[in-house]
Amino acid sequence: MSEAADHPFVAAVKPLVDAMGGEMVAPEQARGDDVVLAWEGRDMVAVRLPHLSDSLDHILAELERRHGGPLSELDRKEKQSVVRILETRGAFSVRHGVETVASALGVSRFTVYNYLNRENATKGD
């Protein structure tokens, strides 16, 4: 992937792949579930997507970077905001998603459900 790694297309998609927690590999190393990206008819890079459970960990780590520290140290309002973001990103459709998020936030599962219910009640108004 050395020649293609310097290509502007590869550089352009790298931030997206990183944000998803994916891995970029040479097209000839692509496996069946990898996504091969082409530019002007030429395969440039293959993207190896993370497993769903790894995606949630990656999203939580990114949110910690964005907030400048552990999510458990956020105040209640910021934790509610994090739960809203995670809900829109599908975090709670992953098995044990609520438990994983609760642990990262330093709250109980019940509290995460309360945050979710509060957000859904607000949407209904």
DSSP file (Angstrom, degrees, kcal/mol; ACC not computed):
  #  RESIDUE AA STRUCTURE BP1 BP2  ACC     N-H-->O    O-->H-N    N-H-->O    O-->H-N    TCO  KAPPA ALPHA  PHI   PSI    X-CA   Y-CA   Z-CA
    1    1 A M     >        0   0    0      0, 0.0     4,-2.9     0, 0.0     5,-0.2   0.000 360.0 360.0 360.0   6.3    0.0    0.0    0.0
    2    2 A S  H  >  +     0   0    0      2,-0.2     4,-0.7     1,-0.2     0, 0.0   0.912 360.0  40.5 -60.3 -47.4    3.0    2.3    0.0
    3    3 A E  H >4 S+     0   0    0      1,-0.2     3,-0.8     2,-0.2     4,-0.2   0.941 120.7  44.0 -66.3 -46.1    2.3    4.0   -3.3
    4    4 A A  H >4 S+     0   0    0      1,-0.2     3,-1.7     2,-0.2     6,-0.3   0.797 100.7  70.4 -68.9 -28.4   -1.4    4.2   -2.7
    5    5 A A  H 3< S+     0   0    0     -4,-2.9    -1,-0.2     1,-0.3    -2,-0.2   0.800  99.5  48.9 -60.5 -28.3   -0.8    5.4    0.9
    6    6 A D  T << S+     0   0    0     -3,-0.8    -1,-0.3    -4,-0.7    -2,-0.2   0.500  85.9 115.1 -88.0  -4.6    0.5    8.7   -0.4
    7    7 A H  S <> S-     0   0    0     -3,-1.7     4,-2.1    -4,-0.2     3,-0.3  -0.409  72.4-128.6 -69.2 140.3   -2.5    9.2   -2.7
    8    8 A P  H  > S+     0   0    0      0, 0.0     4,-2.1     0, 0.0    -1,-0.1   0.833 108.0  57.6 -58.7 -33.5   -4.7   12.2   -1.9
    9    9 A F  H  > S+     0   0    0      2,-0.2     4,-1.8     1,-0.2     5,-0.2   0.929 107.2  46.9 -62.4 -44.7   -7.9   10.0   -1.9
   10   10 A V  H  > S+     0   0    0     -6,-0.3     4,-1.4    -3,-0.3    -1,-0.2   0.908 112.4  50.1 -63.9 -42.4   -6.4    7.7    0.8
   11   11 A A  H  < S+     0   0    0     -4,-2.1    -1,-0.2     1,-0.2    -2,-0.2   0.859 109.3  53.3 -62.7 -34.9   -5.4   10.7    2.8
   12   12 A A  H  < S+     0   0    0     -4,-2.1     4,-0.4     1,-0.2    -2,-0.2   0.863 113.2  40.4 -70.3 -36.2   -8.9   12.1    2.5
   13   13 A V  H  X S+     0   0    0     -4,-1.8     4,-2.4     1,-0.2     3,-0.3   0.636  93.6  86.1 -88.7 -12.9  -10.7    9.0    3.8
   14   14 A K  H  X S+     0   0    0     -4,-1.4     4,-2.9     1,-0.2     5,-0.2   0.898  85.9  52.3 -57.1 -45.6   -8.2    8.3    6.6
   15   15 A P  H  > S+     0   0    0      0, 0.0     4,-2.2     0, 0.0    -1,-0.2   0.882 111.5  48.2 -60.2 -35.2   -9.9   10.6    9.1
   16   16 A L  H  > S+     0   0    0     -4,-0.4     4,-1.7    -3,-0.3    -2,-0.2   0.929 112.0  47.9 -68.1 -45.2  -13.2    8.8    8.5
   17   17 A V  H  X>S+     0   0    0     -4,-2.4     5,-2.7     1,-0.2     4,-0.7   0.913 113.2  49.1 -61.6 -43.0  -11.6    5.3    8.8
   18   18 A D  H ><5S+     0   0    0     -4,-2.9     3,-0.8     1,-0.2    -1,-0.2   0.907 108.4  53.3 -62.9 -42.0   -9.9    6.4   12.0
   19   19 A A  H 3<5S+     0   0    0     -4,-2.2    -1,-0.2     1,-0.3    -2,-0.2   0.823 110.2  48.0 -63.5 -31.2  -13.1    7.8   13.5
   20   20 A M  H 3<5S-     0   0    0     -4,-1.7    -1,-0.3    -5,-0.1    -2,-0.2   0.613 115.1-116.5 -82.5 -12.3  -14.9    4.5   12.8
   21   21 A G  T <<5 +     0   0    0     -3,-0.8    -3,-0.2    -4,-0.7    -2,-0.1   0.707  67.1 145.5  81.3  20.1  -12.1    2.6   14.4
   22   22 A G      < -     0   0    0     -5,-2.7     2,-0.4    -6,-0.2    27,-0.2  -0.224  44.1-129.1 -84.2 177.0  -11.3    0.9   11.1
   23   23 A E  E     -A   48   0A   0     25,-2.0    25,-3.5    -3,-0.1     2,-0.5  -0.989  11.1-137.8-129.6 137.5   -8.0   -0.2    9.7
   24   24 A M  E     +A   47   0A   0     -2,-0.4     2,-0.3    23,-0.2    23,-0.2  -0.838  29.8 169.8 -97.5 129.5   -6.6    0.6    6.2
   25   25 A V  E     -A   46   0A   0     21,-2.9    21,-3.1    -2,-0.5     5,-0.1  -0.889  42.8 -82.6-132.1 163.5   -4.9   -2.3    4.4
   26   26 A A    >   -     0   0    0     -2,-0.3     3,-2.1    19,-0.2     4,-0.3  -0.376  41.9-118.2 -63.5 144.2   -3.7   -2.8    0.8
   27   27 A P  G >  S+     0   0    0      0, 0.0     3,-1.5     0, 0.0    -1,-0.1   0.837 114.1  58.5 -55.0 -35.3   -6.4   -3.9   -1.6
   28   28 A E  G 3  S+     0   0    0      1,-0.3    -2,-0.1    15,-0.1    17,-0.0   0.637 103.0  54.6 -72.2 -11.3   -4.7   -7.2   -2.3
   29   29 A Q  G <  S+     0   0    0     -3,-2.1    -1,-0.3     2,-0.0    -3,-0.1   0.358  81.9 129.4 -97.1   3.7   -4.8   -8.0    1.5
   30   30 A A    <   -     0   0    0     -3,-1.5     2,-0.2    -4,-0.3    18,-0.0  -0.295  44.7-152.8 -63.4 139.8   -8.6   -7.5    1.6
   31   31 A R    >   -     0   0    0      1,-0.0     3,-1.7     4,-0.0    -1,-0.1  -0.542  37.3 -86.7-103.3 176.0  -10.7  -10.2    3.1
   32   32 A G  T 3  S+     0   0    0      1,-0.3    -2,-0.1    -2,-0.2    -1,-0.0   0.791 126.2  42.2 -56.4 -33.9  -14.3  -11.0    2.3
   33   33 A D  T 3  S+     0   0    0      2,-0.1    16,-0.3    16,-0.0    -1,-0.3   0.375  91.8 105.4 -99.0   5.7  -15.8   -8.5    4.8
   34   34 A D  S <  S-     0   0    0     -3,-1.7     2,-0.6    14,-0.1    14,-0.2  -0.483  70.2-126.4 -79.0 156.0  -13.4   -5.6    4.0
   35   35 A V  E     -B   47   0A   0     12,-2.6    12,-3.2    -2,-0.1     2,-0.5  -0.921  18.7-151.6-106.9 117.2  -14.6   -2.7    1.9
   36   36 A V  E     -B   46   0A   0     -2,-0.6     2,-0.5    10,-0.3    10,-0.3  -0.779   8.7-154.7 -92.2 125.8  -12.4   -1.9   -1.0
   37   37 A L  E     -B   45   0A   0      8,-3.5     7,-3.0    -2,-0.5     8,-1.6  -0.860  10.2-164.5-103.6 132.5  -12.4    1.7   -2.1
   38   38 A A  E     -B   43   0A   0     -2,-0.5     2,-0.4     5,-0.3     5,-0.2  -0.829  10.2-159.5-116.4 153.5  -11.5    2.6   -5.7
   39   39 A W  E >  S-B   42   0A   0      3,-2.7     3,-1.5    -2,-0.3    -2,-0.0  -0.981  78.8 -16.0-133.7 120.7  -10.6    5.9   -7.3
   40   40 A E  T 3  S-     0   0    0     -2,-0.4    -1,-0.1     1,-0.3     3,-0.1   0.892 130.9 -48.7  51.9  45.6  -11.0    6.3  -11.0
   41   41 A G  T 3  S+     0   0    0      1,-0.2     2,-0.5     0, 0.0    -1,-0.3   0.461 117.1 109.0  80.8   2.3  -11.3    2.6  -11.6
   42   42 A R  E <  S- B   0  39A   0     -3,-1.5    -3,-2.7     0, 0.0     2,-0.3  -0.948  72.6-121.5-116.9 127.2   -8.3    1.6   -9.5
   43   43 A D  E     + B   0  38A   0     -2,-0.5    -5,-0.3    -5,-0.2     3,-0.1  -0.497  36.3 172.2 -64.6 124.2   -8.5   -0.1   -6.1
   44   44 A M  E     -     0   0A   0     -7,-3.0     2,-0.3     1,-0.4    -6,-0.2   0.813  54.9  -9.4-105.2 -40.4   -6.7    2.2   -3.7
   45   45 A V  E     - B   0  37A   0     -8,-1.6    -8,-3.5   -19,-0.2     2,-0.4  -0.991  53.0-134.6-159.6 149.7   -7.3    0.9   -0.2
   46   46 A A  E     -AB  25  36A   0    -21,-3.1   -21,-2.9    -2,-0.3     2,-0.6  -0.921  19.6-146.3-109.5 140.1   -9.3   -1.7    1.7
   47   47 A V  E     -AB  24  35A   0    -12,-3.2   -12,-2.6    -2,-0.4     2,-0.8  -0.923   2.9-156.3-110.1 122.4  -11.0   -0.7    4.9
   48   48 A R  E     -A   23   0A   0    -25,-3.5   -25,-2.0    -2,-0.6   -14,-0.1  -0.867  18.6-145.9 -97.5 110.6  -11.3   -3.4    7.6
   49   49 A L        -     0   0    0     -2,-0.8   -27,-0.1   -16,-0.3   -28,-0.1  -0.463  16.0-114.1 -78.4 147.8  -14.2   -2.4    9.8
   50   50 A P        -     0   0    0      0, 0.0    -1,-0.1     0, 0.0     2,-0.1  -0.351  34.0 -96.6 -76.0 160.2  -14.1   -3.1   13.5
   51   51 A H     >  -     0   0    0      1,-0.1     4,-2.0    -2,-0.1     3,-0.3  -0.424  40.2-108.8 -67.7 153.7  -16.4   -5.5   15.2
   52   52 A L  H  > S+     0   0    0      1,-0.2     4,-1.8     2,-0.2     5,-0.2   0.890 119.3  51.9 -55.3 -43.2  -19.5   -3.8   16.8
   53   53 A S  H  > S+     0   0    0      1,-0.2     4,-1.4     2,-0.2    -1,-0.2   0.882 110.3  49.1 -64.6 -35.8  -18.2   -4.4   20.3
   54   54 A D  H  > S+     0   0    0     -3,-0.3     4,-2.3     1,-0.2    -1,-0.2   0.836 105.1  60.2 -68.7 -31.8  -14.9   -2.8   19.4
   55   55 A S  H  X S+     0   0    0     -4,-2.0     4,-2.8     2,-0.2    -2,-0.2   0.911 102.5  50.6 -62.4 -42.8  -16.7    0.1   17.8
   56   56 A L  H  X S+     0   0    0     -4,-1.8     4,-2.6     1,-0.2    -1,-0.2   0.926 110.7  48.8 -62.9 -44.1  -18.4    1.0   21.1
   57   57 A D  H  X S+     0   0    0     -4,-1.4     4,-2.3     1,-0.2    -1,-0.2   0.899 112.2  49.8 -60.8 -39.6  -15.1    1.0   22.9
   58   58 A H  H  X S+     0   0    0     -4,-2.3     4,-2.3     2,-0.2    -2,-0.2   0.917 110.4  49.2 -66.0 -43.1  -13.6    3.2   20.2
   59   59 A I  H  X S+     0   0    0     -4,-2.8     4,-2.4     2,-0.2    -2,-0.2   0.917 111.5  49.6 -62.6 -43.7  -16.5    5.6   20.4
   60   60 A L  H  X S+     0   0    0     -4,-2.6     4,-2.1     1,-0.2    -1,-0.2   0.908 110.6  49.9 -62.5 -41.9  -16.2    5.9   24.2
   61   61 A A  H  X S+     0   0    0     -4,-2.3     4,-2.2     1,-0.2    -1,-0.2   0.899 110.5  50.2 -63.8 -39.8  -12.4    6.5   23.9
   62   62 A E  H  X S+     0   0    0     -4,-2.3     4,-2.6     1,-0.2    -2,-0.2   0.903 109.2  51.2 -65.0 -40.9  -13.1    9.2   21.3
   63   63 A L  H  X S+     0   0    0     -4,-2.4     4,-2.1     2,-0.2    -1,-0.2   0.875 108.7  52.0 -64.4 -36.5  -15.6   10.9   23.6
   64   64 A E  H  X>S+     0   0    0     -4,-2.1     5,-1.9     2,-0.2     4,-1.0   0.917 110.5  47.8 -64.4 -42.4  -13.0   10.8   26.4
   65   65 A R  H ><5S+     0   0    0     -4,-2.2     3,-0.5     1,-0.2    -2,-0.2   0.925 111.9  50.5 -61.7 -43.5  -10.5   12.5   24.2
   66   66 A R  H 3<5S+     0   0    0     -4,-2.6    -1,-0.2     1,-0.2    -2,-0.2   0.866 114.8  42.7 -63.6 -36.9  -13.1   15.1   23.1
   67   67 A H  H 3<5S-     0   0    0     -4,-2.1    -1,-0.2     2,-0.2    -2,-0.2   0.515 111.2-120.8 -89.6  -5.1  -14.0   15.8   26.8
   68   68 A G  T <<5S+     0   0    0     -4,-1.0    -3,-0.2    -3,-0.5    -4,-0.1   0.699  77.7  15.9  78.6  20.1  -10.3   15.8   27.9
   69   69 A G  S   <S-     0   0    0     -5,-1.9    -2,-0.2    -6,-0.2    -1,-0.1  -0.982 103.9 -24.6 169.1-175.1  -10.6   13.0   30.5
   70   70 A P    >   -     0   0    0      0, 0.0     3,-1.5     0, 0.0     4,-0.2  -0.267  47.7-134.8 -59.4 138.9  -12.5   10.1   31.9
   71   71 A L  G >  S+     0   0    0      1,-0.3     3,-1.6     2,-0.2    34,-0.1   0.789 102.6  69.2 -64.4 -26.9  -16.3   10.2   31.2
   72   72 A S  G 3  S+     0   0    0     32,-0.5    -1,-0.3     1,-0.3    33,-0.1   0.700  93.5  58.1 -65.8 -17.9  -16.9    9.3   34.8
   73   73 A E  G <  S+     0   0    0     -3,-1.5    -1,-0.3     2,-0.0    -2,-0.2   0.455  83.9 106.3 -91.6  -1.3  -15.6   12.7   35.8
   74   74 A L  S <  S-     0   0    0     -3,-1.6     2,-0.1    -4,-0.2    -3,-0.0  -0.358  75.6-109.7 -72.5 156.4  -18.2   14.6   33.8
   75   75 A D     >  -     0   0    0      1,-0.1     4,-2.4    -2,-0.1     5,-0.2  -0.334  37.8 -95.1 -79.3 172.7  -21.1   16.3   35.5
   76   76 A R  H  > S+     0   0    0      1,-0.2     4,-2.4     2,-0.2     5,-0.2   0.885 123.7  51.2 -58.0 -43.9  -24.6   15.0   35.1
   77   77 A K  H  > S+     0   0    0      1,-0.2     4,-1.9     2,-0.2    -1,-0.2   0.905 111.6  47.5 -62.6 -41.8  -25.6   17.3   32.2
   78   78 A E  H  > S+     0   0    0      2,-0.2     4,-2.3     1,-0.2    -1,-0.2   0.881 110.3  52.5 -67.4 -37.5  -22.5   16.3   30.3
   79   79 A K  H  X S+     0   0    0     -4,-2.4     4,-2.4     2,-0.2    -2,-0.2   0.900 108.0  51.4 -63.9 -40.1  -23.1   12.6   30.9
   80   80 A Q  H  X S+     0   0    0     -4,-2.4     4,-2.1     1,-0.2    -1,-0.2   0.898 109.2  50.8 -62.8 -39.2  -26.7   13.1   29.6
   81   81 A S  H  X S+     0   0    0     -4,-1.9     4,-2.3     2,-0.2    -2,-0.2   0.904 108.8  51.2 -63.5 -41.8  -25.2   14.7   26.5
   82   82 A V  H  X S+     0   0    0     -4,-2.3     4,-2.8     1,-0.2    -2,-0.2   0.910 108.6  51.4 -61.4 -42.9  -22.8   11.7   26.1
   83   83 A V  H  X S+     0   0    0     -4,-2.4     4,-2.4     2,-0.2    -1,-0.2   0.896 108.6  51.7 -62.6 -39.8  -25.8    9.3   26.3
   84   84 A R  H  X S+     0   0    0     -4,-2.1     4,-2.1     2,-0.2    -2,-0.2   0.932 111.2  47.1 -61.1 -45.8  -27.6   11.3   23.6
   85   85 A I  H  X S+     0   0    0     -4,-2.3     4,-1.5     1,-0.2    -2,-0.2   0.933 113.0  48.9 -61.0 -46.1  -24.6   11.1   21.3
   86   86 A L  H  <>S+     0   0    0     -4,-2.8     5,-2.8     1,-0.2     6,-0.3   0.864 108.6  53.6 -64.5 -36.0  -24.2    7.4   22.0
   87   87 A E  H ><5S+     0   0    0     -4,-2.4     3,-1.3     1,-0.2    -1,-0.2   0.923 108.6  48.7 -65.1 -42.2  -27.9    6.7   21.4
   88   88 A T  H 3<5S+     0   0    0     -4,-2.1    -1,-0.2     1,-0.3    -2,-0.2   0.795 110.1  53.1 -67.9 -25.6  -27.7    8.4   18.0
   89   89 A R  T 3<5S-     0   0    0     -4,-1.5    -1,-0.3    -5,-0.2    -2,-0.2   0.434 118.9-111.5 -88.4   0.4  -24.6    6.4   17.1
   90   90 A G  T X 5 +     0   0    0     -3,-1.3     3,-1.7    -4,-0.3     4,-0.4   0.682  67.9 145.0  84.2  18.2  -26.4    3.1   18.0
   91   91 A A  G > < +     0   0    0     -5,-2.8     3,-0.8     1,-0.3    -4,-0.2   0.791  68.6  55.6 -61.7 -28.3  -24.4    2.3   21.1
   92   92 A F  G 3  S+     0   0    0     -6,-0.3    -1,-0.3     1,-0.2     6,-0.2   0.426  93.7  67.4 -91.2   3.5  -27.4    0.8   22.8
   93   93 A S  G <  S+     0   0    0     -3,-1.7     2,-0.3     4,-0.1    -1,-0.2   0.545  83.7  91.9 -91.8  -9.5  -28.2   -1.7   20.0
   94   94 A V  S X  S-     0   0    0     -3,-0.8     3,-2.3    -4,-0.4     4,-0.3  -0.648  95.5 -96.7 -84.0 139.4  -24.9   -3.5   20.9
   95   95 A R  T 3  S+     0   0    0     -2,-0.3    -1,-0.1     1,-0.3    -2,-0.1  -0.332 111.2   8.0 -56.9 132.8  -25.2   -6.4   23.3
   96   96 A H  T 3> S+     0   0    0     -4,-0.1     4,-2.5     3,-0.1    -1,-0.3   0.676  89.1 137.0  65.9  20.9  -24.3   -5.1   26.8
   97   97 A G  H <>  +     0   0    0     -3,-2.3     4,-2.6     2,-0.2     5,-0.2   0.915  68.8  48.9 -62.3 -43.9  -24.2   -1.6   25.5
   98   98 A V  H  > S+     0   0    0     -4,-0.3     4,-2.8     1,-0.2    -1,-0.2   0.926 113.1  47.7 -63.0 -43.8  -26.0   -0.1   28.4
   99   99 A E  H  > S+     0   0    0      2,-0.2     4,-2.3     1,-0.2    -1,-0.2   0.908 112.4  49.1 -63.9 -41.6  -23.7   -1.9   30.9
  100  100 A T  H  X S+     0   0    0     -4,-2.5     4,-2.1     2,-0.2    -2,-0.2   0.919 114.3  44.9 -63.9 -44.2  -20.6   -0.8   29.0
  101  101 A V  H  X S+     0   0    0     -4,-2.6     4,-2.5     2,-0.2     5,-0.2   0.917 111.4  53.0 -66.7 -43.6  -21.7    2.9   28.8
  102  102 A A  H  X>S+     0   0    0     -4,-2.8     5,-2.3    -5,-0.2     4,-1.2   0.916 109.9  48.7 -58.0 -43.8  -22.8    2.8   32.5
  103  103 A S  H  <5S+     0   0    0     -4,-2.3     3,-0.3     1,-0.2    -1,-0.2   0.915 111.5  48.9 -62.7 -43.7  -19.3    1.6   33.5
  104  104 A A  H  <5S+     0   0    0     -4,-2.1   -32,-0.5     1,-0.2    -1,-0.2   0.861 115.2  44.6 -65.3 -35.3  -17.6    4.2   31.4
  105  105 A L  H  <5S-     0   0    0     -4,-2.5    -1,-0.2   -34,-0.1    -2,-0.2   0.621 108.9-123.4 -83.9 -13.2  -19.8    7.0   32.9
  106  106 A G  T  <5S+     0   0    0     -4,-1.2     2,-0.2    -3,-0.3    -3,-0.2   0.847  74.4 110.3  72.7  33.2  -19.4    5.7   36.4
  107  107 A V  S   <S-     0   0    0     -5,-2.3    -1,-0.3    -6,-0.2    -2,-0.1  -0.777  71.4 -92.4-129.4 174.4  -23.2    5.4   36.9
  108  108 A S     >  -     0   0    0     -2,-0.2     4,-1.8     1,-0.1     5,-0.1  -0.423  32.4-113.3 -83.9 163.8  -25.6    2.5   37.2
  109  109 A R  H  > S+     0   0    0      1,-0.2     4,-2.7     2,-0.2     5,-0.2   0.893 119.6  59.5 -59.2 -39.4  -27.5    0.9   34.3
  110  110 A F  H  > S+     0   0    0      1,-0.2     4,-2.3     2,-0.2    -1,-0.2   0.894 103.5  50.5 -56.9 -42.2  -30.7    2.4   35.9
  111  111 A T  H  > S+     0   0    0      2,-0.2     4,-2.5     1,-0.2    -1,-0.2   0.909 108.8  50.7 -64.4 -42.4  -29.2    5.9   35.5
  112  112 A V  H  X S+     0   0    0     -4,-1.8     4,-2.5     1,-0.2    -2,-0.2   0.931 110.8  49.4 -61.4 -44.3  -28.4    5.3   31.9
  113  113 A Y  H  X S+     0   0    0     -4,-2.7     4,-3.1     1,-0.2     5,-0.2   0.895 109.5  52.4 -61.3 -38.9  -32.0    4.1   31.3
  114  114 A N  H  X S+     0   0    0     -4,-2.3     4,-2.7     2,-0.2    -2,-0.2   0.919 109.0  49.4 -61.8 -43.0  -33.2    7.2   33.1
  115  115 A Y  H  X S+     0   0    0     -4,-2.5     4,-2.2     2,-0.2    -2,-0.2   0.918 113.6  46.7 -61.3 -42.8  -31.1    9.4   30.8
  116  116 A L  H  X S+     0   0    0     -4,-2.5     4,-2.6     2,-0.2    -2,-0.2   0.930 113.4  47.5 -64.9 -45.7  -32.5    7.6   27.8
  117  117 A N  H  X S+     0   0    0     -4,-3.1     4,-2.4     1,-0.2    -2,-0.2   0.893 110.9  52.1 -63.3 -39.5  -36.1    7.8   29.0
  118  118 A R  H  X S+     0   0    0     -4,-2.7     4,-2.0    -5,-0.2    -1,-0.2   0.924 111.1  47.2 -61.9 -44.3  -35.6   11.5   29.8
  119  119 A E  H  X S+     0   0    0     -4,-2.2     4,-2.0     1,-0.2    -2,-0.2   0.914 112.8  48.5 -64.4 -43.3  -34.3   12.2   26.3
  120  120 A N  H  X S+     0   0    0     -4,-2.6     4,-1.4     1,-0.2    -1,-0.2   0.859 110.2  52.0 -66.9 -34.8  -37.2   10.2   24.7
  121  121 A A  H  X S+     0   0    0     -4,-2.4     4,-0.7     2,-0.2    -1,-0.2   0.882 108.6  51.3 -66.5 -37.8  -39.8   12.0   26.8
  122  122 A T  H >< S+     0   0    0     -4,-2.0     3,-0.8     1,-0.2    -2,-0.2   0.887 107.5  52.4 -65.4 -39.6  -38.3   15.3   25.6
  123  123 A K  H 3< S+     0   0    0     -4,-2.0    -1,-0.2     1,-0.2    -2,-0.2   0.839 105.1  56.9 -64.4 -32.4  -38.5   14.2   22.0
  124  124 A G  H 3<        0   0    0     -4,-1.4    -1,-0.2     1,-0.2    -2,-0.2   0.694 360.0 360.0 -74.1 -18.1  -42.2   13.4   22.5
  125  125 A D    <<        0   0    0     -3,-0.8    -1,-0.2    -4,-0.7    -2,-0.1   0.484 360.0 360.0 -74.7 360.0  -43.1   16.9   23.7
